[in-house]
Each structure stands twice: as structure tokens, then as C-alpha cells.
């Protein structure tokens, strides 16, 4: 079973089974990486075409296309496989997130709203029982990531929109080179 999980995770993270197996047997901490589904919520009026995170300890992966938010609440895609979720959580774990957003998703001739944004985000604390990785997109090109653990310790609830003063919400920055690459797909 462990080798099967390592195979799934290695396909998502690009790491070999040997590398991942070594992570499962680290010293007294008994650190391990489990594959978790990648999900998202979009509270912005932009379409989010994709997102991808990279980070330490196997936290690599990405999520699916999300339409603009609805009047009733956020847009949500289906689950994708997968993002590695290391155990135990370590303070100060940071990831790089890259996402492609479009401010004019239904205007197929005008792609001036398309941009690729990046940010460095800190992963809030999560417990030993996890229920997937989430990226939450907010108006103004802001984002938060988290691992849902059922505790909702104040920073990892997917049932409540993050507050404007949430310390884990960060501002994305437009990456011109990646934006130009994305625009070429539509030419």
C-alpha cells in the first residue's frame, strides 16, 4: 500500500519512489509525505485557469480550472491529484504558487485580462488527519493556501471566506515572462 501511495505521489511531484521512501523513514520524527487532493475556491470575479505550487518536503502539485465567483459564493472545481502533504507540519513552511487568471474569460478576442501571477505563501498549521490541499483565490489577485484538517484552528476552514486581515493571505505579483508565454497560446 505504501509503495502504491508513493507511486501516485511521485507521479504528482516528479520525485522518484526512492526519494519519497527515504522521506518516510527519516529519524525519530517519522516524517512522511501523503498524497492529498488539490482543490480550490475562487472568490474573485476572475477565471482561474490553473494553479501550481512548489515547495519543500514534497509539497508540489496543482489544481483545476475555476470560473468566476457566483453571487451565492465561490466557484469550486473538482478534485485533482495531487499535492504531497508532509507530516508532521513544520512552522514556516513556504510554497511558491503560480496561477493564471483572466479578467475577461468570456471575451475570446480580447485577452488583455490574462495574466500569470506568483506569490510566496506560508502554510498554516495543520494536524495529523488531513483532507486535502486548498488554494483560495480572493479579489485583488490575493491568495491563501491551506491543508484542511477538520480542526479549523482559525486558519484552515474552507467553509468561511478568509478575512482581509488573515495573516496567511498574500498579494500575487504579475510575472511578465510567464504572462507572455500564456498569451502566445491564444494567438
C-alpha positions in Angstrom: 0.0 0.0 0.0 2.8 2.4 0.9 4.5 1.8 -2.4 1.3 2.4 -4.3 0.9 5.7 -2.4 4.5 6.6 -3.2 3.9 5.8 -6.8 0.9 8.1 -7.0 2.8 10.9 -5.2 5.9 10.5 -7.3 3.8 11.0 -10.4 2.5 14.2 -9.0 5.7 15.6 -7.5 8.2 14.4 -10.0 10.3 12.7 -7.3 11.4 9.1 -7.5 10.0 6.4 -5.3 13.4 6.1 -3.7 13.4 9.8 -2.8 9.9 9.6 -1.3 10.6 6.3 0.5 13.6 8.0 2.2 11.3 10.8 3.4 9.1 8.2 5.0 11.8 6.8 7.2 13.5 10.0 8.5 14.8 9.6 12.1 12.8 9.9 15.2 10.3 12.4 13.8 9.0 9.7 11.4 8.3 12.3 8.7 6.3 11.1 5.8 4.5 12.6 2.8 1.0 11.6 1.9 -0.7 12.4 -1.4 -3.7 14.8 -1.0 -6.3 16.0 -3.4 -5.8 19.5 -4.8 -8.9 21.7 -4.6 -9.6 25.4 -4.8 -12.1 28.2 -4.1 -12.4 31.3 -6.2 -14.0 34.3 -4.5 -12.8 36.7 -7.3 -14.6 37.8 -10.4 -11.7 36.4 -12.5 -11.5 33.0 -14.0 -8.6 30.9 -12.6 -7.4 28.6 -15.4 -4.9 26.7 -13.3 -2.6 26.9 -10.3 0.6 25.1 -9.3 2.5 25.1 -6.1 6.1 24.1 -5.4 7.8 23.7 -2.1 9.8 21.7 0.3 9.1 18.1 1.6 7.1 17.0 -1.5 4.5 19.9 -1.4 4.2 20.1 -5.2 1.1 19.9 -7.4 -1.7 21.8 -8.8 -5.4 22.4 -9.3 -8.0 22.7 -11.9 -9.9 25.5 -13.8 -12.3 27.6 -11.8 -14.9 30.1 -13.1 -15.5 33.4 -11.5 -17.3 33.5 -8.2 -21.1 33.2 -8.1 -23.4 35.6 -6.3 -24.1 32.9 -3.8 -20.4 32.1 -3.1 -17.1 30.9 -4.5 -16.6 28.9 -7.6 -15.1 25.5 -6.9 -13.5 22.9 -9.3 -13.4 19.2 -8.9 -10.6 17.5 -7.1 -7.3 16.8 -8.9 -4.4 14.6 -7.9 -2.4 15.6 -6.1 -0.2 17.6 -3.7 2.2 16.0 -1.2 1.2 16.7 2.4 4.2 16.2 4.7 3.7 15.1 8.3 4.3 16.5 10.8 3.5 20.1 9.9 6.5 22.4 10.4 6.3 26.1 11.2 7.3 28.5 8.5 6.7 26.1 5.6 6.5 28.2 2.5 5.4 27.4 -1.0 5.6 29.2 -4.3 2.2 29.4 -6.0 1.7 30.4 -9.7 -1.7 30.9 -11.1 -3.2 32.0 -14.4 -6.2 34.3 -14.2 -8.3 36.0 -16.8 -10.4 39.2 -16.1 -12.3 38.7 -19.4 -12.8 35.0 -19.5 -15.8 35.1 -21.9 -14.2 37.5 -24.4 -12.4 35.2 -26.8 -11.0 38.1 -28.9 -9.7 40.3 -26.1 -7.1 38.6 -23.9 -5.9 41.7 -22.1 -7.2 40.4 -18.8 -5.0 37.3 -18.9 -2.0 37.3 -16.5 0.2 34.8 -14.7 0.7 35.7 -11.1 3.1 34.3 -8.5 3.4 34.6 -4.7 5.2 33.0 -1.8 2.7 31.7 0.8 3.1 30.3 4.3 1.2 27.1 5.0 -0.9 27.4 8.2 -0.6 24.8 10.9 -2.5 21.5 10.2 -2.9 18.4 12.3 -2.2 14.7 11.6 -5.5 13.9 9.9 -5.7 15.8 6.6 -8.4 16.2 4.0 -6.7 17.7 1.0 -4.8 20.8 -0.1 -6.7 24.0 -0.9 -5.8 27.2 -2.8 -8.2 30.1 -2.1 -8.3 33.0 -4.6 -9.6 36.4 -3.4 -10.4 39.7 -5.2 -7.4 41.9 -6.0 -5.1 39.0 -7.0 -4.7 37.7 -3.5 -4.4 34.1 -2.4 -4.2 31.8 0.6 -3.2 28.1 0.7 -4.0 25.6 3.4 -4.3 21.9 4.3 -7.8 21.1 5.6 -7.5 19.0 8.8 -11.0 19.1 10.3 -9.9 21.2 13.2 -10.3 24.7 11.7 -7.7 26.0 14.1 -8.6 29.5 13.0 -6.6 29.4 9.7 -7.8 26.3 7.8 -11.5 26.4 7.3 -12.9 26.1 3.8 -16.4 27.0 5.0 -15.5 30.7 5.7 -14.0 33.2 3.3 -10.6 34.3 4.7 -10.8 37.7 6.4 -8.9 40.7 4.8 -6.5 40.7 7.8 -5.8 36.9 7.7 -2.1 36.7 8.1 -1.9 33.9 5.6 -3.4 35.9 2.7 -0.8 37.3 0.3 -0.7 39.5 -2.7 0.2 38.0 -6.1 2.6 39.7 -8.4 2.3 39.6 -12.2 5.1 37.6 -13.9 5.6 39.3 -17.3 7.6 36.4 -18.9 5.0 33.8 -17.9 2.2 36.1 -18.9 3.7 36.5 -22.4 4.0 32.7 -22.7 0.4 32.3 -21.8 -0.8 34.9 -24.2 1.0 33.1 -27.1 -1.3 30.1 -26.6 -4.2 32.3 -27.7 -2.6 33.8 -30.8 
